[in-house]
Amino acid sequence: MADEELQIEEGGKKSKLPLIIIIVVVLAAAGGAAWFFLFSGSDTPAAAQLEEGAQANQPVAEAPSSSSASVGTALYVAMPRPFVFNVPGNGRDRLVQIKVQLMVRGADNEETAKMHIPLIEGTLLQVFSASNADELVTEAGKVALRDQAVTEVQKVMQDMAGSQVVERVLFTGFVMQ
């Protein structure tokens, strides 16, 4: 009877050995696969590969460049307060709150925009308050308002600072009641 118990214990030890071997093989395969995917790619960045592929197949379309606003990295200047204003609507007047950030290119334009924030705020408030609630309900109306805001801010900054400074006006919050 003692021999039978001894055999059962040995049988248990033998059944663990294949399980351990399988786990080691799976871990080794996973490590090899991870190494392959991490280190087998080419040394050129993905953007360069896309550009090379585009050059081989067809010419790459260049982005339209504006004046001095397209030089440098994109930086964002937040307006210190959200714009709150009333707009007339078909049935009733509406209260609108818009949070705005300005996209500028380069540190010089960022500093210029920060220096002229009161002028930019006044210009944006004029543009926003001249809108209509019925237009602002639609996405096309919001896009038109944003485009008009960019145009007016660039015009004012061209007169004041000698360059357009602001490339885009971005709505980071838009609430209409």
C-alpha positions in Angstrom: 0.0 0.0 0.0 2.9 2.3 0.7 4.2 1.6 -2.8 0.9 2.7 -4.3 1.1 6.0 -2.5 4.6 6.5 -3.6 3.6 5.9 -7.2 0.8 8.4 -7.0 3.2 11.0 -5.8 5.7 10.3 -8.5 2.9 10.4 -11.1 2.0 13.9 -9.9 5.6 15.0 -10.3 5.8 13.7 -13.8 2.6 15.5 -14.9 4.1 18.9 -13.8 7.2 18.5 -15.9 5.4 18.7 -19.3 3.3 21.7 -18.1 6.5 23.6 -17.1 8.1 22.7 -20.4 5.0 24.1 -22.3 5.1 27.3 -20.3 8.8 27.9 -21.0 8.3 27.2 -24.7 5.3 29.7 -24.9 7.2 32.4 -23.0 10.2 31.9 -25.3 8.0 32.1 -28.4 6.3 35.3 -27.0 9.7 36.9 -26.2 11.0 36.0 -29.7 7.9 37.5 -31.3 8.1 40.7 -29.3 11.8 41.1 -30.2 11.0 40.5 -33.9 8.2 43.1 -34.0 10.3 45.7 -32.0 13.6 45.4 -33.8 12.8 44.1 -37.3 11.4 47.4 -38.8 13.5 49.7 -41.0 15.4 52.6 -39.5 13.4 55.3 -41.3 10.4 56.9 -39.5 6.9 56.0 -40.6 6.3 59.5 -42.0 9.4 59.3 -44.2 8.2 55.9 -45.4 4.9 57.3 -46.3 6.5 60.2 -48.1 8.8 57.9 -50.0 5.9 55.7 -51.1 4.0 58.8 -52.2 6.9 60.0 -54.2 7.2 56.7 -55.9 3.5 56.6 -56.8 2.5 60.2 -57.2 3.6 63.6 -56.2 2.8 64.8 -52.7 0.4 67.8 -52.5 1.9 70.6 -50.5 -0.2 72.4 -47.9 -1.1 75.9 -48.7 1.1 78.4 -46.9 0.1 81.7 -45.6 2.5 84.6 -44.9 4.5 84.6 -41.6 1.9 82.5 -39.7 3.2 79.2 -41.3 6.8 79.4 -39.9 7.6 77.6 -36.6 5.9 75.1 -34.4 2.2 75.4 -33.6 1.5 77.0 -30.2 -1.8 77.6 -28.5 -2.7 80.8 -26.7 -5.8 80.5 -24.5 -8.1 83.4 -24.0 -8.3 84.1 -20.3 -12.1 84.2 -20.1 -14.8 82.5 -22.1 -16.9 84.8 -24.2 -20.5 85.1 -23.0 -23.0 87.1 -25.1 -26.6 87.2 -26.3 -27.6 86.5 -29.9 -31.0 87.1 -31.4 -32.9 84.1 -32.6 -36.1 83.4 -34.6 -38.2 82.6 -31.6 -36.2 84.1 -28.8 -32.8 85.5 -27.9 -30.1 82.9 -26.8 -27.2 83.1 -24.4 -23.9 81.7 -25.9 -20.7 80.9 -24.1 -17.6 80.1 -26.2 -14.2 79.1 -24.9 -11.5 80.1 -27.5 -7.8 79.3 -28.1 -5.7 80.8 -30.8 -3.2 78.8 -32.8 -0.1 80.7 -33.7 3.2 79.6 -35.2 6.5 80.3 -33.4 7.4 81.9 -30.1 7.4 85.4 -31.5 3.8 85.2 -32.7 2.9 83.7 -29.3 4.3 86.6 -27.4 2.7 89.1 -29.8 -0.7 87.4 -29.4 -0.4 87.4 -25.6 0.6 91.1 -25.7 -2.5 92.0 -27.7 -5.1 89.8 -25.9 -7.4 92.7 -25.0 -7.5 93.7 -28.7 -8.2 90.1 -29.8 -10.9 89.7 -27.2 -12.6 92.8 -28.4 -12.5 91.8 -32.0 -13.8 88.3 -31.2 -16.6 89.7 -29.1 -17.7 91.9 -32.0 -17.7 89.0 -34.4 -19.5 86.7 -32.1 -22.2 89.1 -31.0 -23.0 90.0 -34.6 -24.0 86.3 -35.3 -27.5 84.8 -35.3 -28.7 82.0 -33.0 -30.4 80.2 -35.9 -27.1 80.0 -37.7 -25.1 78.9 -34.6 -27.3 75.9 -34.1 -25.9 74.3 -37.3 -22.3 73.0 -37.7 -22.0 75.1 -40.9 -22.9 78.2 -38.9 -20.2 77.4 -36.3 -17.6 76.9 -39.0 -18.6 80.1 -40.7 -18.3 82.0 -37.4 -14.9 80.5 -36.7 -13.7 81.5 -40.3 -15.0 85.0 -39.9 -13.3 85.3 -36.5 -10.0 84.2 -38.0 -10.3 86.7 -40.8 -11.2 89.6 -38.5 -8.4 88.8 -35.9 -5.8 88.5 -38.7 -6.9 91.8 -40.2 -6.7 93.6 -36.8 -3.3 92.0 -36.0 -2.0 92.9 -39.5 -2.9 96.6 -38.8 -1.4 96.5 -35.2 1.6 94.2 -35.3 2.4 94.1 -39.0 1.8 90.4 -39.5 -1.2 88.1 -39.2 0.1 86.4 -36.0 -3.0 84.1 -35.6 -3.3 81.1 -37.9 -6.6 79.7 -36.5 -9.3 80.4 -33.9 -10.3 77.2 -32.2 -13.5 76.7 -30.2 -12.7 74.6 -27.2 -16.1 75.0 -25.6 -19.4 76.0 -27.2 -22.6 76.2 -25.1 -25.9 77.8 -26.3 -29.0 78.1 -24.1 
